[in-house]
Amino acid sequence: MRNIDISGLKNESPFLKVPEAAVMFRLHPMSIYRLCKAGKIPHIRVGKSIRISKDAFDKMMEKGILV
């Protein structure tokens, strides 16, 4: 398998992955999974993966709403 340099690519996805959201919330990824399961963080599932809308995330950060 070849190594592919992706450093020049931009992530233009309108969604965050759980690890990305965890870094931004300064929480452990398992905490993000639990908050999603409890309905505290709006999310969608893509297969077994969870994605969090960047727009919803920004609104939550502005309002300070998490728990």
Backbone bond lengths (Angstrom), bond angles and torsions (degrees), N, CA, C in turn:
res aa  C-N    CA-C-N  psi(-1)  N-CA   C-N-CA  omega(-1)  CA-C   N-CA-C  phi
1 M - - - 1.449 - - 1.527 109.00 -
2 R 1.312 116.18 135.18 1.463 121.12 -178.55 1.523 110.74 -86.26
3 N 1.314 114.78 148.48 1.459 120.13 171.68 1.512 108.07 -80.76
4 I 1.315 116.26 132.03 1.454 121.64 -179.47 1.514 108.48 -116.29
5 D 1.323 116.64 128.63 1.455 121.76 -179.90 1.527 108.64 -82.13
6 I 1.323 116.63 113.98 1.465 120.72 179.36 1.529 111.51 -110.94
7 S 1.321 117.06 13.24 1.459 120.28 -176.23 1.535 112.48 -63.99
8 G 1.318 117.58 -26.33 1.454 120.26 -178.89 1.514 113.73 -86.23
9 L 1.323 117.72 -8.48 1.458 121.03 -179.01 1.515 110.49 -81.56
10 K 1.316 115.77 145.83 1.457 120.89 177.64 1.517 108.88 -104.18
11 N 1.323 116.15 142.24 1.455 121.07 176.03 1.524 107.75 -87.36
12 E 1.309 116.47 101.18 1.457 121.47 -177.44 1.521 111.92 -99.52
13 S 1.309 117.92 13.56 1.457 121.57 -179.13 1.522 110.07 -67.20
14 P 1.336 117.05 139.84 1.468 119.60 176.71 1.523 112.48 -80.67
15 F 1.328 117.11 7.01 1.454 121.78 -177.57 1.515 111.98 -124.37
16 L 1.324 115.24 152.23 1.466 122.63 174.85 1.518 109.18 -104.64
17 K 1.314 116.20 145.19 1.448 120.85 171.00 1.527 107.20 -84.35
18 V 1.321 116.31 161.81 1.469 120.71 -177.44 1.529 112.20 -56.33
19 P 1.346 119.64 -46.61 1.473 118.08 179.45 1.533 113.37 -60.60
20 E 1.340 116.79 -35.80 1.470 120.34 178.13 1.532 110.36 -66.29
21 A 1.328 116.56 -43.97 1.465 120.44 178.83 1.524 110.70 -64.98
22 A 1.330 116.30 -36.88 1.466 120.18 179.81 1.528 111.04 -62.03
23 V 1.315 116.48 -41.24 1.467 120.25 178.41 1.525 110.11 -64.70
24 M 1.325 116.71 -42.84 1.463 120.10 -177.89 1.530 112.17 -69.31
25 F 1.342 117.12 -36.60 1.463 121.17 178.06 1.524 111.88 -82.12
26 R 1.336 116.20 -12.22 1.466 122.73 -174.45 1.523 110.99 60.15
27 L 1.337 114.02 45.53 1.455 122.05 177.73 1.519 109.31 -125.87
28 H 1.308 115.82 164.00 1.457 121.20 174.38 1.536 107.80 -73.11
29 P 1.327 118.42 144.03 1.470 120.12 179.39 1.535 113.22 -54.14
30 M 1.329 118.06 -35.66 1.467 119.75 178.90 1.524 110.72 -62.79
31 S 1.322 117.06 -33.56 1.472 120.21 177.10 1.518 110.45 -64.61
32 I 1.323 117.25 -38.26 1.465 121.13 177.58 1.521 109.78 -64.19
33 Y 1.337 117.28 -44.98 1.467 120.53 177.50 1.522 110.90 -58.30
34 R 1.325 116.93 -43.54 1.469 120.57 -179.59 1.522 111.94 -65.60
35 L 1.334 117.17 -40.97 1.462 120.59 178.31 1.527 111.39 -65.53
36 C 1.319 116.55 -36.43 1.474 120.06 175.93 1.523 109.88 -64.89
37 K 1.321 116.53 -45.73 1.462 121.27 -179.27 1.523 111.15 -62.22
38 A 1.336 116.81 -35.92 1.469 121.91 179.91 1.531 112.03 -78.45
39 G 1.327 117.65 -6.92 1.462 120.84 179.78 1.517 114.07 83.74
40 K 1.321 117.36 11.76 1.467 121.14 -178.81 1.531 112.32 -80.77
41 I 1.331 116.40 -25.55 1.463 121.56 178.45 1.523 107.62 -120.02
42 P 1.339 117.49 119.59 1.468 119.22 177.40 1.527 109.92 -66.13
43 H 1.314 116.31 135.28 1.462 120.71 -175.36 1.526 110.17 -154.17
44 I 1.314 114.91 169.67 1.461 121.37 171.74 1.515 107.54 -129.13
45 R 1.301 115.60 159.31 1.467 121.02 175.88 1.511 109.10 -107.60
46 V 1.317 115.22 136.33 1.462 122.97 174.01 1.521 104.18 -121.31
47 G 1.323 115.73 97.47 1.449 119.51 -171.64 1.514 108.45 66.49
48 K 1.317 116.71 -123.19 1.461 120.72 176.88 1.522 112.26 -94.90
49 S 1.333 117.20 -4.58 1.462 121.90 -177.98 1.516 110.97 -87.22
50 I 1.315 115.07 151.36 1.462 121.96 176.53 1.518 107.94 -108.70
51 R 1.322 116.01 135.27 1.465 122.17 175.98 1.517 108.57 -124.09
52 I 1.318 115.73 139.37 1.457 122.90 -179.51 1.517 107.97 -114.69
53 S 1.322 116.35 128.09 1.460 121.58 -179.29 1.526 110.07 -62.83
54 K 1.333 116.40 132.94 1.466 119.80 177.90 1.516 110.87 -63.86
55 D 1.343 117.41 -35.66 1.462 120.54 178.69 1.526 110.91 -63.99
56 A 1.328 116.94 -45.99 1.462 120.73 178.56 1.525 110.12 -63.73
57 F 1.322 116.46 -39.97 1.459 121.25 178.84 1.527 110.20 -61.34
58 D 1.340 116.96 -46.53 1.466 120.84 -180.00 1.528 111.44 -61.05
59 K 1.342 116.60 -41.91 1.467 119.96 178.78 1.516 111.46 -63.39
60 M 1.341 115.92 -40.53 1.467 119.89 178.58 1.521 110.65 -64.19
61 M 1.321 117.53 -39.58 1.458 121.32 -179.92 1.526 110.67 -67.92
62 E 1.334 117.55 -39.92 1.469 121.30 179.66 1.532 111.86 -64.03
63 K 1.329 115.02 -43.70 1.456 120.04 -176.73 1.518 112.70 -84.11
64 G 1.332 116.67 -13.63 1.452 120.15 -178.11 1.519 112.68 73.45
65 I 1.333 115.62 22.25 1.469 120.78 -177.76 1.509 108.97 -91.59
66 L 1.304 115.34 122.78 1.463 119.66 173.82 1.510 110.01 -142.24
67 V 1.296 117.36 -49.96 1.461 119.44 -175.52 1.516 109.37 -117.93
